[in-house]
């Protein structure tokens, strides 16, 4: 599948996905939302996938919502926010929480500016690697809005509530160093793409089923009851013990480090 405003290539099991609207600082219009959602769905079906690197074309991640573009078409605004049930994710939310739901590690490369909706998207990633010059802001309050793209699912796991309130209400623009201090990002690297590729390659040396189970276990159990946690841990472990990649992992450790893993199981 090809897209106009999203670019996706795959190398050595790693998918490189970029927001591809550099002339607009990768501002999010309806078409970009739609294509990113389709791209996430396409990646979810790829059992040979081992990791995703998410970035913005042209040296910026994203300036956030393209307000003028969306407001020109009231129908597009409705399409972004519409959902059949309140607890479901709408299109605007799926481009953030969709990365959390992928059964592979997702690494966001943050360069230039990462504001508003752009920050909501990277909060859906598992890791966020920023350049030293990156500028970061949860900026919706500046426009009289509440962040509504599901980024809070990740934000509440990263920092205390008072700090999340302060950054969200103030819409302050942070340096990469400040963002690291708030735990908004995982690391600062002079070449964040090279660091992300190295991390993705390293994680790809682990069983893809183990990575999927670990991601699902941590995300679903982070705020779950102890009974739910114990149930899920046991179920995931049984699935791994019965799977073929557990045997491959043992062979890689004891006999042949180059033994290839099988494609990932479904249903994580």
N, C-alpha and C positions, 0 to 999 in steps of 0.2 A: 504494500500500500504506500502511495506517495502523498505528500502533503505540501502545501504552499508556505505555511507560516511555522511549521515544525519540521526540523530535519532529524532523521534517525538513521544511523549507520550502526553496523555491528562488526566487532572484531574480536576474535578469540573468546567468544561467549559474552563479551561485554557490549551493551548497547549504549551508544553515545546519542543523547537526545538534546537538541537545542531549540530554544525559542528563537525563531528566525525572522525577526522584524527589526533589524538593527537600525534602520533609518528612523524608527520611532522609539528607540531605546527599549525595544521589545515590550512595548506597552500592550496590555491585554485587551484585545477587542473580541467580539463574539466568535469570529472565525478561529482565532488562536485558541480560545477556550475549547471549542468544539474539536479542533484537530488534536489538541493535547489529550483530551478525553479519549478519542479514538486510538491514539498512540498507546496510551496506558492499557486499553483493552487488548490491543494487538500484542503488546509485550506479555500480558498475563497469560496468553495462550502459548507462548514460546517456552517449551519445557527444557530447551537447551540453553536458555539464558542463565547466566551466572551472576550478573550485576548490571546496574544502570548508572551512568554518569549523566547528570542533568546540568545544563549550562545555558548561557545566553550568548547569542552571536554578536559580534562586533565589540566585545570588551565590556558589555554591561549585562547583568542578569535581567533585570526588568525594572522599569520605572513605575510599575503598578497598573491599575486599571486605566484604559483609554476612555476616560469619562465622556469626552466629546463624541467619540465613535459610538459608544453604547447608547448615549442619550439621543442620538440622531434617530435611532430606531427603537421606539417603545416596545415593539415586539421582541427585539433581541434581549432587552432587559427582562422581559417576562420569561423568555426561554432560559435565561441564565438562572433565574431564581425559582422557577416552577418545580414543584415536586408533588407526587401523588399522596405521599404520607409525610407528616412532619418529621418523623425520625429517619427518613431516607435522605441521601445526599443529592442535592441538585447539581446542575452542571458546574456552577462556580465552586462548589465544595469538592466535587470529584477530582478536580485537577490538583488538589492538595492531598486529600485523604486517599486518593487513588494510589499514590506512591507508597503510603503506609501499608496498603493492602496487597501490593505486589510481593510475591514470595521470594524475593531476592534483595540483597542489599542495594539501596539507592543512595548515591553520593551526589550532593549538589555542589557545584563549583560556582563560587560567588565572586564576581569581579565588577568593578565600576559601581553602579548603583543597584540596590536591591530594596525597593520601597513597596509599601502597601501590599497589593496583590502578589507581587513578586516574593515578598517575605512570607506570605501565606503559603505559597507553593513550596518554598524550600523548607518550611517547617514540617512538611509532609515527608521529607527525605529522612533517611536514617543517620546520615552524616552531612555536615556542612563545612566545606573547606573554603576559606576566603583569602583573597589577596590582601596584602597590607594596606592598599589604598581603597579598599571597598567601603562604601557608605551604606548604612543599613537603617531602616526605619519601619516600624509598624505605624503607618501614616494615615490610616482611615479617619481618625478623629479630626484631622486637619480639614477634611471635607464634610464634617458633621455626620460621619457614618460610623458604624460599629464593624469591626472585622467579622466577616460572615462567610469565609471560605474554608472553614474547618481547621485553620492553622492552630486554633486554641487546643486542639487535641494533642498537638506536639508541644506547644508552649507551656501548658500546665505541667508537663513532665520535666521541663528544663529549669524552671525557676520558681521561687516563692511567689505567692499570690500578690503581695504588695508591690513587688518589682514588676510583675506583669501588668498590674493596674497602672503603675507610674509610666511605664514605657508606652502603653497603649493610649492612655489619656493625654499624655504630653505630645505624642507624635515626634519625639526628639529624633534627630539624625545622629547615629552613633558611628564612631570609627570602628574599624575591625578590632582594635585592642579593647575598646569599651564593650563591644558585643561579646568578645571572648570572656571578659570579666563577668558579664551577665549570663554566661553559658548559652547564649543564643547560637553560637557557632562552635564547631568541634576543634578547629585548628586554623591557624594563619600560616600560609605558605607563600614564598616568593613566586612559585610556579604552581598554582593550585590545581591546574589540569594534570600536570605530571604527578603531583601528590595523589590526586584522585585515582589516576590510572594505576599507580603503584598499589594503592589500597585495594582497589577492585581486583587487581591481579592476585594479591595476597589472599583475599577472601575467597577467590575462585579455587584456591588450593584445598579448601574445605569441602566436604560433601555438600552438594546443593540441597539435599534433603535435610541435612543437619542445619544449614543456614536458614532454610525456610521454617523449620520447626522452632529454632531459636528466636527468629523474628516474630513469629506468631505467638510464641509463649510469652515473650517479654511484653509485646504490645497488648495482648489480651489480658495478661495477669498483673500488669503494673498496678492497677487499682482494683483488682478483683478480690473477692473473699478468699480466705485460705482454702476453703473447700473447693472452690472453682480452680484455684491455682493447682492444688494437688491432683485434681481430676485431669486437668489438661496436661500437666507434666507427665503423668503416667501414660496417658493416651498417646502423646507424641513419642514417648520413648518406645512404646510397643511398636508403633508404626516404623520407627527407625530400625529397631532390632529385626523386624521382619523384611526390611527393604534390602535391595541389592547393593545400594551405595554404602551401607554399613560394612559389607564384606570388602568392597573396593577400598574403603578407608583403611581397613586392617591390612590389606595387601600393600597399600602405599606406605604404611608405617613400618612393615616388617620385611618386605621383599622387593617391591618395585615402586619407587616413588613416582614414576611416570605413568602408572596405570590410570587410564582414563575413567572418570566417573560416568555412570549412566545418566540419561536425562532425568530430570527431577520428577518425583511423584506428583500427581494431581491432588487437589483438595486441601492444601495447607491454608 
